[in-house]
Amino acid sequence: MDTGTLADSPFAVVTFIAAPALLTNATSLLAMSTVNRMLRTRDRMQELFAESEKGGLSKEESERLLFQVNRVEKQAVLLLRSMHAIYVALGAFAAATLVTLLGASLAHYLAAFWFSFLGGIGLLLGFVGLGGLVLGSFDLFQATQLSLQNIRLEAELIRKKQGVGVTAE
């Protein structure tokens, strides 16, 4: 790798750090939306708790309530795992941005070994971030599936109470 090219042009430095910086921004947005989903899951659990506190539920209603409570709890666990993975990704992308910026800005002063070493560290951190992003997205997908299952169960109950058998597919 020619360190002179990076040191000669400020645009090369910007280009060199653009990918991890953009991934940091995108991951930050995903983290914020995941926190929002976690808060909504907490609100849903509070609704289910209030429903259980009312009492007077039939055996069927009680079983349905416990079934939903278990799903919402599993959803919260998936969201928490996702948040962990997303935070690892966020930290890794931010560190990759810093390392590549440092390496690119000091390229003129560093020996080729240290320049390559910093570039390798930046790349490794990028891969760690990408792995966290993929794992977090997978957990988010599973949490969304659980949410959809609860929505379908509630829709089925509403249709049953209203005497309507039409479903949305």
WORA-V628798 format. One record per pair of residues at least 4 apart in sequence whose C-alpha atoms are under 7 Angstrom apart, sorted by sequence separation. I is the first residue (numbers start at 1). J is the second residue. D is the distance in Angstrom with one decimal. If there is no record, write none. Layout:
BEGIN
i: <I;I>
j: <J;J>
d: <D;D>
END
This chain:
BEGIN
i: <3;4;5;9;10;11;12;13;14;17;18;19;20;21;22;23;24;25;26;27;28;29;30;31;32;33;34;35;36;37;38;39;40;41;42;43;44;45;46;47;48;49;50;57;58;59;60;61;62;63;64;65;66;67;68;69;70;71;72;73;74;75;76;77;78;79;80;81;82;83;84;85;86;87;88;89;90;91;92;93;94;95;96;97;98;99;100;101;102;103;106;110;111;112;113;114;115;116;117;118;119;120;121;122;123;124;125;126;127;128;129;130;131;132;133;134;135;136;137;138;139;140;141;142;143;144;145;146;147;148;149;150;151;152;153;154;155;156;157;158;159;160;57;110;159;6;159;6;107;103;103;103;100;99;100;48;100;99;45;96;45;96;95;96;41;93;92;93;92;41;92;93;92;38;89;90;89;38;88;89;89;88;89;34;86;85;86;85;34;85;86;85;31;82;83;82;31;82;82;81;82;27;79;78;79;28;78;27;79;78;24;75;24;23;24;75;21;20;21;20;71;20;21;20;17;68;17;17;13;13;13;7;6;7;7;6;7;3;4;3;20>
j: <7;8;9;13;14;15;16;17;18;21;22;23;24;25;26;27;28;29;30;31;32;33;34;35;36;37;38;39;40;41;42;43;44;45;46;47;48;49;50;51;52;53;54;61;62;63;64;65;66;67;68;69;70;71;72;73;74;75;76;77;78;79;80;81;82;83;84;85;86;87;88;89;90;91;92;93;94;95;96;97;98;99;100;101;102;103;104;105;106;107;110;114;115;116;117;118;119;120;121;122;123;124;125;126;127;128;129;130;131;132;133;134;135;136;137;138;139;140;141;142;143;144;145;146;147;148;149;150;151;152;153;154;155;156;157;158;159;160;161;162;163;164;62;115;164;12;165;13;115;115;118;119;118;118;119;69;122;122;69;122;72;125;125;126;72;125;125;126;126;76;128;129;129;76;128;129;129;79;129;130;132;132;133;79;132;132;133;133;83;135;136;136;83;135;136;136;86;137;139;139;140;86;139;139;140;90;140;90;143;143;90;143;93;93;94;146;93;93;94;94;146;96;97;97;97;150;100;101;101;104;105;104;104;105;107;107;108;107;108;108;126>
d: <6.3;5.9;6.6;7.0;6.5;6.1;6.0;6.4;5.9;6.2;6.0;6.1;6.0;6.4;6.2;5.9;6.1;6.5;6.4;6.1;6.3;6.3;6.1;6.2;6.3;6.2;6.2;6.3;6.3;6.1;6.3;6.3;6.2;6.2;6.3;6.3;6.3;6.1;6.1;6.2;6.2;6.2;6.5;5.6;6.0;6.2;6.2;6.0;6.2;6.1;6.2;6.1;6.1;6.4;6.1;6.0;6.2;6.1;6.2;6.4;6.3;6.1;6.1;6.2;6.0;6.1;6.3;6.3;6.0;6.0;6.3;6.2;6.0;6.1;6.0;6.0;6.1;6.0;6.0;6.1;6.3;6.0;5.9;6.0;6.0;6.0;5.9;5.9;6.0;5.7;6.1;6.0;6.3;6.1;6.0;6.1;6.2;6.0;6.2;6.1;6.2;6.1;6.1;6.2;6.3;6.3;6.1;6.1;6.1;6.3;6.1;6.2;6.2;5.9;6.0;6.2;6.4;6.2;6.1;6.4;6.2;6.1;6.3;6.5;6.3;6.2;6.3;6.4;6.2;6.1;6.2;6.2;6.0;6.0;6.3;6.2;6.2;6.1;6.1;6.1;5.8;6.1;5.7;6.0;4.8;5.3;6.1;6.0;6.1;5.9;5.7;6.8;6.7;6.3;6.2;6.8;5.6;5.6;6.8;4.4;6.7;5.3;6.9;5.9;6.7;6.5;5.1;5.7;6.4;6.4;6.2;5.5;4.9;6.4;6.6;6.5;3.7;6.3;6.6;6.4;4.7;6.0;5.7;6.8;5.6;4.6;5.6;6.6;6.6;6.3;5.5;5.0;6.5;7.0;6.7;4.0;6.2;6.9;5.3;7.0;6.2;6.8;6.7;5.5;6.2;6.7;6.9;5.9;6.5;5.8;5.6;4.8;5.3;6.5;5.9;6.3;6.9;5.3;6.9;7.0;6.4;6.2;5.8;5.3;5.6;6.5;6.0;6.1;6.8;5.7;7.0;6.6;6.1;6.5;5.7;6.9;5.4;5.4;6.2;6.5;6.7>
END
